[in-house]
Amino acid sequence: MEDVTDASFRAVCKEYGADMVYTEFVSSDGLVHDSVKSFDKFKTTDEEAPVGIQIYGNIPEAMVQSALLAERAQELVGGHGADLIDINFGCPVRKIAGRGAGSGMMKEPDKMVAITKAVVEAVQKPVTVKTRLGWDEDSKIIVELAERLQDVGIRALTVHGRTRQQMYTGDADWTLIGRIKENPRMHIPIIGNGDIRTPEGAKEAFDRYGVDGIMIGRATFGHPWIFREIKHYLKTGERLPEMGVRERVELALRHLDRSLALKGERVGVLEMRRHLSCYFKGLDNFKETRIRLVTENDPDVLKELLKEIADRWGDTPPPPATDIYHL
């Protein structure tokens, strides 16, 4: 979710029912080397709370230093700061995992546990971990690893139901996530992740695998109201009607205003383009309008264009755009 889950998008997800959000992951090496871009990712707002700052890396000393900096985020960059520190041992992207960070740590479980222990002991805030089933099909170590991570003091564990080698291909396998929950030694919350993109899928995760929570990543892109849909379904057993275009426009305008306030006119508009296109994915005869959405630089013109979309398409919802999930 790099370059997607910035503060403005996280606030939108909270507005639509997310119980907790996490920053884009922050490189421990970048923080140690005083990268401005890395420190920018520390910026959080009160409307996001509770929020976790997520860090990644494979050098123990740098991970400890970055966790200590993350703990001081409010002091360093203002805003809300971190309610917890989350260690990302799950990212499968080659440039991350290939150099031993993210899910690359699954090849070195002893080092993973040692880094986690060092971070837990260094900071006062709760520490959580996100990881995968293992490196590949022959090394699915997560059930034993979950115990070890718990034993060094993490407060919750999120598990994505794929190996690193799978990346995002195939279906997520939740059976090992269920086995972690069945382990009588486990007492911390277990959060399941992977392929939750419908209310029905969320209900199955709770009912079949007994997880304490679910984490939704890629399925929020272009669809941050998924949290509201899931909560309604879990409570009533019924689906909410599809969100109409007019309501999506109102959401897009609020999102754009947040982005402009947080990042200024130029960057705020540029970083909204990916979202604006996806909010209206699936509308008939929308190609020309989409091109205008992703090329317009003037925020006032962009707002007028959004209002034109509302006037033209009204309350009719677009057909479900399932391909957004695979972006």
C-alpha positions in Angstrom: 0.0 0.0 0.0 3.0 2.2 -0.5 2.0 5.7 -1.8 -1.7 4.8 -1.2 -2.3 4.9 2.5 -1.2 8.4 3.3 -2.8 10.5 6.1 -5.7 11.7 3.9 -6.7 8.2 2.8 -6.3 6.8 6.3 -8.7 9.5 7.5 -11.2 8.5 4.9 -11.0 4.8 5.9 -11.6 5.8 9.5 -14.6 7.9 8.5 -16.0 4.7 6.9 -15.5 2.5 9.9 -11.9 1.3 10.1 -11.1 0.6 13.7 -7.4 1.2 13.3 -5.1 2.3 10.5 -1.4 2.1 9.8 1.1 4.4 8.1 2.8 3.5 4.9 5.8 1.5 6.0 8.9 3.5 6.8 12.4 2.4 6.0 14.6 2.1 9.1 17.6 2.8 6.9 16.0 6.0 5.6 15.2 7.2 9.1 18.7 6.5 10.4 20.1 8.4 7.4 17.7 11.3 8.0 15.7 11.0 4.9 13.0 13.7 4.6 10.7 11.4 2.7 10.9 8.8 5.5 10.1 11.3 8.2 7.2 12.7 6.2 5.5 9.3 6.6 5.5 9.8 10.4 2.9 12.5 10.0 -0.5 11.4 11.4 -3.6 13.3 12.4 -6.0 13.1 15.4 -8.9 12.0 13.1 -6.9 8.8 12.2 -6.4 7.7 15.8 -5.7 5.1 16.9 -2.9 4.8 14.4 0.2 2.6 14.1 3.5 3.7 12.6 4.9 0.8 10.5 8.7 0.3 10.1 10.7 -2.2 8.2 14.4 -3.2 7.8 16.8 -6.0 8.6 19.6 -4.3 10.6 18.8 -4.7 14.3 20.5 -1.4 15.4 18.7 0.6 12.7 15.3 -1.0 13.6 15.7 -0.1 17.2 16.7 3.5 16.3 13.8 3.8 13.9 11.4 2.5 16.5 12.6 5.0 19.0 12.2 7.8 16.4 8.7 6.5 15.6 7.8 6.6 19.2 8.8 10.3 19.2 6.8 11.1 16.0 4.6 13.6 17.6 7.6 15.5 19.0 9.5 15.3 15.7 6.8 16.1 13.1 3.7 17.1 15.1 0.3 15.6 14.6 -1.1 12.7 16.6 1.9 10.5 16.7 2.0 6.7 17.1 -0.3 4.7 19.3 1.8 1.6 18.5 4.8 0.5 16.5 4.2 -2.1 13.9 7.1 -4.1 12.4 6.5 -5.1 8.8 7.9 -8.6 8.1 5.4 -9.2 5.4 6.1 -7.1 2.3 7.0 -9.4 -0.6 8.2 -6.8 -3.1 11.6 -7.8 -4.6 13.5 -4.6 -3.7 12.4 -5.1 -0.1 12.4 -8.9 0.4 15.3 -9.4 -1.9 17.6 -7.6 0.5 16.4 -9.4 3.5 13.7 -6.9 4.8 10.0 -7.3 4.9 9.1 -11.0 4.2 12.7 -11.6 3.3 13.1 -12.0 7.1 11.2 -15.3 6.8 14.5 -16.8 5.7 16.0 -15.8 9.0 13.5 -16.4 11.7 16.1 -16.3 14.5 17.1 -12.8 13.4 13.5 -11.8 13.0 12.7 -12.8 16.6 15.9 -11.0 17.8 15.0 -7.8 16.0 11.5 -7.9 17.4 12.8 -8.5 21.0 15.2 -5.6 20.7 12.5 -3.3 19.5 10.0 -4.4 22.2 12.6 -3.8 24.9 13.6 -0.4 23.5 10.2 1.3 23.3 7.4 2.1 25.7 4.6 1.8 23.2 3.0 -1.5 22.2 4.8 -3.4 19.4 2.9 -5.5 16.8 4.2 -7.6 13.9 2.8 -8.3 10.4 4.2 -11.2 8.5 3.4 -14.1 6.1 3.1 -17.9 6.3 6.7 -18.5 5.4 9.2 -17.9 2.6 7.9 -20.6 0.3 5.7 -23.7 0.2 8.4 -25.8 1.9 9.0 -23.4 4.8 5.6 -22.4 6.3 6.9 -21.7 9.7 4.3 -19.3 11.0 2.6 -21.5 13.7 5.9 -21.9 15.6 7.1 -18.4 14.7 3.9 -16.9 16.2 4.7 -18.4 19.6 8.3 -17.1 19.5 7.1 -13.6 18.5 4.5 -13.6 21.3 7.2 -14.8 23.8 9.4 -11.8 23.1 6.6 -9.4 23.9 4.6 -8.4 20.8 1.0 -7.3 21.6 -0.7 -8.6 18.5 0.2 -10.5 15.3 -1.2 -10.0 11.8 -0.7 -12.9 9.3 -1.1 -12.7 5.6 -2.2 -16.1 4.2 0.4 -16.4 1.5 4.1 -17.2 1.4 6.6 -14.6 0.1 7.1 -16.6 -3.1 3.4 -16.4 -3.9 3.5 -12.6 -3.8 -0.2 -11.8 -4.4 -0.9 -14.8 -6.7 -3.4 -17.6 -6.0 -5.8 -17.6 -3.1 -4.8 -16.7 0.5 -4.6 -19.8 2.7 -6.2 -19.1 6.1 -5.8 -22.7 7.5 -2.5 -21.9 9.2 -4.0 -18.6 10.6 -6.7 -20.8 12.1 -4.1 -23.2 13.6 -2.4 -20.2 15.3 -5.7 -19.4 16.9 -6.2 -23.0 18.0 -2.9 -23.1 19.7 -3.6 -23.0 23.5 -0.3 -21.2 24.1 -1.4 -18.2 22.1 -3.1 -15.4 24.0 -2.4 -12.2 22.0 -4.9 -11.1 19.3 -4.4 -12.7 15.9 -5.4 -10.6 12.9 -6.0 -12.3 9.6 -5.1 -10.7 6.3 -5.5 -11.7 2.6 -8.3 -11.7 0.1 -10.9 -10.1 2.3 -12.8 -8.0 -0.2 -16.5 -8.7 0.6 -18.6 -8.7 3.7 -19.2 -12.4 3.3 -15.5 -13.0 3.2 -15.0 -11.1 6.4 -17.8 -13.1 8.2 -16.2 -16.3 7.1 -12.8 -15.2 8.5 -14.4 -14.7 11.9 -16.7 -17.7 11.9 -14.4 -20.3 10.3 -11.0 -19.3 11.6 -11.8 -17.6 14.8 -9.5 -14.6 14.3 -9.7 -11.6 16.6 -9.7 -9.1 13.8 -9.2 -8.7 10.1 -6.8 -6.4 8.2 -7.8 -5.1 4.8 -5.2 -3.7 2.4 -5.6 -3.7 -1.4 -9.3 -4.1 -1.3 -9.7 -0.6 0.2 -8.2 1.0 -2.9 -11.1 2.7 -4.7 -13.4 1.2 -2.0 -12.6 2.6 1.5 -16.3 2.3 2.5 -15.7 -1.5 2.6 -15.4 -1.2 6.4 -18.9 0.2 6.7 -20.3 -2.5 4.5 -18.6 -5.3 6.5 -19.7 -3.9 9.9 -23.3 -3.6 8.6 -23.3 -7.1 7.3 -21.8 -8.6 10.5 -24.5 -6.8 12.5 -27.5 -7.4 10.3 -26.7 -10.2 7.9 -27.7 -7.9 5.0 -25.6 -6.1 2.5 -25.8 -2.3 2.2 -26.8 -1.0 -1.2 -23.9 0.0 -3.5 -22.7 3.5 -3.0 -24.1 5.8 -5.7 -22.0 8.2 -7.8 -23.2 11.3 -6.0 -22.1 10.0 -2.6 -18.8 9.0 -4.1 -18.3 12.5 -5.4 -18.9 13.9 -1.9 -16.3 11.4 -0.6 -13.9 12.4 -3.3 -14.3 16.1 -2.5 -13.6 15.5 1.2 -10.6 13.3 0.4 -9.2 16.0 -2.0 -9.6 18.7 0.6 -7.7 16.6 3.1 -5.0 15.9 0.6 -4.6 19.6 -0.2 -4.5 20.6 3.4 -1.8 18.1 4.3 0.4 18.2 1.2 -0.3 21.5 -0.6 -1.8 22.2 -4.0 0.7 20.5 -6.3 1.5 17.3 -4.4 -2.1 17.1 -3.0 -3.6 17.0 -6.5 -0.9 14.7 -7.9 -1.4 12.1 -5.2 -5.1 12.2 -5.4 -5.2 11.1 -9.1 -4.9 7.4 -8.4 -7.8 7.6 -6.0 -10.1 9.8 -8.1 -9.8 7.4 -11.0 -10.7 4.3 -8.9 -13.6 5.9 -7.1 -15.5 5.9 -10.4 -14.2 2.7 -11.9 -16.8 0.9 -14.0 -18.9 3.9 -15.1 -20.1 3.7 -18.6 -18.7 6.3 -21.1 -16.3 7.5 -18.5 -13.0 7.4 -20.4 -12.8 11.1 -21.4 -13.8 12.2 -17.9 -11.3 9.9 -16.3 -8.5 11.4 -18.5 -9.5 14.9 -17.3 -9.5 13.7 -13.7 -6.0 12.4 -13.9 -4.5 15.3 -15.8 -6.1 18.4 -14.3 -3.7 20.3 -12.0 -6.0 23.1 -10.8 -7.9 21.9 -7.6 -10.8 24.3 -8.2 -11.3 23.0 -11.8 -11.0 19.4 -10.4 -13.7 20.1 -7.9 -16.0 21.5 -10.6 -15.3 18.4 -12.7 -16.3 16.2 -9.7 -19.6 18.1 -9.4 -20.2 17.6 -13.1 -19.8 13.8 -12.5 -22.4 14.0 -9.8 -24.8 15.9 -12.0 -24.3 13.6 -14.9 -24.5 10.2 -13.2 -26.5 11.0 -10.1 -27.2 8.4 -7.5 -26.7 5.4 -9.9 -23.9 3.1 -8.6 -21.3 1.9 -11.0 -21.1 -1.9 -11.4 -18.7 -3.5 -9.0 -15.1 -3.0 -10.2 -13.4 -6.1 -8.9 -10.3 -5.4 -11.0 -9.4 -2.5 -8.6 -8.3 -5.2 -6.1 -5.5 -6.4 -8.4 -3.9 -3.0 -8.9 
